[in-house]
Amino acid sequence: MATGDDRAEIARLEKARAHAIVVADHAMLARITDDDYVHVEASGRTRDKQAFLAGVAPDGGRFDRYELIETIIRLFGDTAVVTGLFENCFISGTAPGRVRRGRHTRVYIRRDGIWRNVSHHATAITSPLPEA
């Protein structure tokens, strides 16, 4: 049964994931990403765990920042669904950083008492968000 501690753990994993992307901490990302991971980019491109890890800091590029602007965590037993809003900046070579904003859905599952990310799906936001 999911608890408040589970919600806190998922929130911690979300922050750790964002930080690990910026500092290219492949070991951390490998630990919290399930072997059955599926990553769907805003472009529609899909990647498995290894391709996702390789894309975090490809030759000549890196994430300058990855901010979680909004995070909503829903728990369903040993499954957590995280939705929210993010903004990141990717720098490649000498070109100016490319800022992207989008909505995401991530799914975590708990196996043997350990939460791991099994799915990520992003949708790009190309126009200003409406005021609430």
C-alpha positions as CSV (number, residue, x, y, z in Angstrom):
1,M,0.0,0.0,0.0
2,A,1.3,3.4,-0.9
3,T,2.1,5.9,1.9
4,G,3.2,9.5,2.4
5,D,6.7,8.1,2.6
6,D,6.3,6.7,-1.0
7,R,5.1,10.2,-2.2
8,A,8.2,11.7,-0.6
9,E,10.5,9.1,-2.2
10,I,9.0,9.7,-5.6
11,A,9.5,13.5,-5.2
12,R,13.1,12.9,-4.2
13,L,13.7,10.6,-7.2
14,E,12.2,13.3,-9.5
15,K,14.6,15.9,-8.1
16,A,17.5,13.5,-8.2
17,R,16.7,12.6,-11.9
18,A,16.6,16.3,-12.9
19,H,19.9,17.0,-11.2
20,A,21.5,13.9,-12.6
21,I,20.6,14.9,-16.1
22,V,22.3,18.3,-15.7
23,V,25.5,16.9,-14.2
24,A,25.4,13.8,-16.5
25,D,25.4,11.4,-13.5
26,H,24.9,8.2,-15.6
27,A,25.3,6.0,-12.5
28,M,22.5,7.7,-10.7
29,L,20.2,7.6,-13.7
30,A,21.0,3.9,-14.3
31,R,20.1,3.1,-10.7
32,I,16.7,4.8,-10.8
33,T,15.8,3.8,-14.4
34,D,14.3,0.3,-14.9
35,D,15.8,-2.0,-17.5
36,D,12.4,-2.1,-19.2
37,Y,12.4,1.7,-19.5
38,V,10.7,3.4,-22.5
39,H,11.4,7.1,-23.2
40,V,9.2,9.0,-25.6
41,E,10.5,12.4,-26.5
42,A,8.3,15.4,-27.5
43,S,9.4,14.8,-31.1
44,G,7.9,11.3,-30.9
45,R,11.3,9.5,-31.0
46,T,11.5,6.6,-28.6
47,R,14.5,5.3,-26.7
48,D,15.3,2.4,-24.4
49,K,17.3,2.8,-21.2
50,Q,20.7,2.6,-22.8
51,A,19.8,5.2,-25.6
52,F,18.3,7.5,-22.9
53,L,21.5,7.3,-20.9
54,A,23.6,8.0,-24.0
55,G,21.5,11.0,-24.8
56,V,22.0,12.7,-21.5
57,A,25.5,14.0,-22.4
58,P,26.2,13.2,-26.0
59,D,29.5,14.2,-27.7
60,G,29.5,17.9,-28.0
61,G,26.3,18.6,-25.9
62,R,25.0,18.8,-22.4
63,F,22.0,20.0,-20.4
64,D,22.7,23.3,-18.8
65,R,19.6,23.1,-16.7
66,Y,16.5,20.9,-16.2
67,E,13.8,22.5,-14.0
68,L,10.7,20.8,-12.7
69,I,8.2,23.6,-12.6
70,E,5.2,21.5,-11.6
71,T,5.0,18.0,-10.2
72,I,1.9,16.0,-9.4
73,I,2.3,12.6,-7.9
74,R,-0.5,10.0,-7.9
75,L,0.1,6.7,-6.2
76,F,-1.7,3.4,-7.1
77,G,-0.1,0.7,-4.9
78,D,3.2,-0.2,-6.3
79,T,2.8,2.3,-9.3
80,A,3.3,6.0,-9.2
81,V,2.2,8.3,-12.1
82,V,4.0,11.7,-12.1
83,T,2.7,14.5,-14.3
84,G,4.0,18.0,-14.6
85,L,5.7,20.8,-16.4
86,F,9.4,21.1,-17.1
87,E,11.9,23.4,-18.8
88,N,15.4,22.6,-19.9
89,C,18.2,24.1,-21.8
90,F,20.5,22.0,-24.0
91,I,23.8,23.4,-25.2
92,S,25.5,21.9,-28.2
93,G,28.9,23.1,-29.4
94,T,29.1,26.9,-29.6
95,A,25.5,27.4,-30.5
96,P,23.3,29.2,-28.0
97,G,21.4,27.0,-25.6
98,R,18.1,25.5,-26.9
99,V,15.4,26.0,-24.3
100,R,12.5,23.6,-24.3
101,R,9.4,23.6,-22.2
102,G,6.9,20.7,-22.0
103,R,4.6,18.6,-20.0
104,H,5.6,15.1,-19.0
105,T,4.2,11.9,-17.6
106,R,6.6,9.5,-15.9
107,V,5.6,6.1,-14.4
108,Y,7.5,4.5,-11.6
109,I,7.0,1.0,-10.3
110,R,8.1,-0.5,-7.0
111,R,9.9,-3.9,-7.4
112,D,11.4,-5.6,-4.4
113,G,10.8,-2.4,-2.4
114,I,12.7,-0.2,-4.8
115,W,11.0,2.5,-6.9
116,R,12.3,2.8,-10.5
117,N,11.3,4.9,-13.5
118,V,9.8,2.7,-16.3
119,S,8.3,5.2,-18.6
120,H,8.7,8.9,-19.7
121,H,6.6,10.7,-22.2
122,A,7.0,14.4,-23.0
123,T,4.8,16.8,-25.0
124,A,6.4,20.0,-26.2
125,I,4.8,23.3,-25.4
126,T,5.4,25.7,-28.3
127,S,3.2,28.6,-27.3
128,P,2.7,30.5,-24.0
129,L,0.7,28.8,-21.3
130,P,-2.7,30.3,-20.7
131,E,-3.1,32.1,-17.4
132,A,-4.9,30.1,-14.7
